[in-house]
Amino acid sequence: MSKYVRPWRQDVRAAAEDALRLEDDPHAFPLNGPLSVDMVFSVERPKSHFGTGRNAGVLKRSAPPYPASMPDLSKLLRSTEDALTSAGVWRDDARVVECGRLAKVYTASGDPDSLQVPGAVIRVRRLEVA
């Protein structure tokens, strides 16, 4: 297990527990039906993507638009699902039957779900059962 996984899970769990306390009906949790999730992870750009000296803070033209590097998206997904389970968002992550949007973006990238700091935008929706 990466040295970053445990602190990430703890942060996600704490944020989820805070969000649950703000819910109108806290007794509706943990969720126990088919669920859809969106997870967009914002990761920081390496310093090497920026100029130096008077160009410090200016993104280089050669900087890649997508974070095709560690951590890998599937590990972020799994560790986040585990944290949401332990926070009591859902009974079991097996309830997730659909991922609407699953992405890894750079912070402040202009993506609608990009955060200014590293973190994640997570949306959980119940799916209607006919």
C-alpha positions in Angstrom: 0.0 0.0 0.0 1.3 3.4 -0.9 2.3 5.7 2.0 -0.3 8.2 0.5 -3.3 5.9 0.6 -4.0 5.9 4.4 -3.9 9.7 4.7 -6.1 10.0 1.6 -8.7 7.6 3.0 -8.7 9.4 6.3 -9.2 12.8 4.6 -12.0 11.4 2.3 -13.7 9.7 5.3 -13.6 12.9 7.4 -15.0 15.0 4.5 -17.7 12.5 3.9 -18.7 12.4 7.6 -18.9 16.2 7.6 -21.1 16.1 4.5 -23.4 13.5 6.1 -23.9 15.7 9.2 -25.2 18.4 6.9 -27.8 16.1 5.2 -31.5 16.8 5.8 -32.2 13.1 6.6 -29.0 11.6 8.1 -31.0 8.4 8.8 -31.1 7.8 5.0 -27.5 6.6 5.3 -25.8 4.3 4.6 -27.3 4.0 1.1 -28.3 0.5 0.2 -29.6 0.4 -3.4 -28.0 0.7 -6.8 -25.8 3.8 -7.0 -24.1 6.0 -9.6 -21.0 8.0 -8.8 -19.0 10.7 -10.3 -15.4 11.2 -9.0 -13.1 13.8 -10.4 -9.7 13.9 -8.8 -7.6 17.1 -8.9 -3.9 16.6 -8.7 -1.1 19.2 -8.5 1.1 19.9 -11.5 4.8 19.1 -11.1 7.0 22.2 -10.7 8.7 21.2 -13.9 5.6 22.2 -15.8 6.2 25.8 -15.0 8.9 28.3 -16.0 11.5 29.7 -13.7 12.7 33.2 -12.9 10.5 35.9 -14.4 8.4 33.0 -15.9 7.8 31.4 -12.6 4.2 30.4 -12.4 3.7 30.5 -16.2 2.8 27.1 -17.6 5.2 25.9 -20.2 3.8 25.2 -23.7 5.3 21.7 -23.5 3.4 20.9 -20.3 1.0 18.0 -20.8 -2.7 18.8 -20.6 -3.6 15.6 -18.6 -2.0 14.0 -15.6 -1.0 10.7 -17.2 1.1 9.8 -14.2 0.9 8.4 -10.6 -1.4 8.0 -8.8 -3.3 5.8 -11.2 -7.0 6.5 -11.5 -8.2 3.0 -10.6 -6.3 3.1 -7.2 -7.8 6.6 -6.5 -11.2 5.1 -7.2 -10.8 2.1 -5.0 -9.3 3.9 -2.0 -12.0 6.6 -2.2 -14.8 3.9 -2.4 -13.3 2.2 0.7 -13.2 5.6 2.5 -16.9 6.3 1.6 -17.8 2.8 2.9 -16.1 3.4 6.2 -17.7 6.8 6.5 -21.2 5.3 6.2 -22.1 6.8 2.8 -23.2 3.4 1.5 -23.5 0.0 3.0 -21.0 -1.5 0.6 -19.1 -0.2 -2.5 -20.7 -3.1 -4.4 -23.8 -0.9 -4.6 -22.0 1.3 -7.1 -23.2 0.0 -10.5 -22.4 3.0 -12.6 -19.6 5.6 -12.9 -20.9 8.6 -14.7 -17.7 10.6 -14.7 -14.4 9.2 -13.5 -11.4 11.5 -14.2 -8.1 12.8 -13.0 -7.3 16.4 -13.9 -4.8 19.0 -12.9 -5.8 21.6 -10.2 -7.0 24.9 -11.6 -7.1 23.4 -15.1 -10.3 25.0 -16.3 -12.2 21.7 -16.1 -15.6 22.3 -14.5 -14.8 19.9 -11.7 -11.2 20.9 -11.2 -10.4 22.2 -7.7 -7.9 24.9 -6.8 -6.1 22.5 -4.5 -5.6 18.7 -4.7 -8.7 16.8 -3.7 -11.9 15.3 -5.3 -15.3 16.2 -6.4 -17.6 13.3 -5.5 -21.3 12.9 -6.4 -23.4 10.0 -5.4 -26.8 9.4 -6.8 -29.4 6.7 -6.2 -30.6 5.0 -9.3 -34.3 4.5 -9.8 -35.5 1.0 -9.6 -38.5 0.4 -11.9 
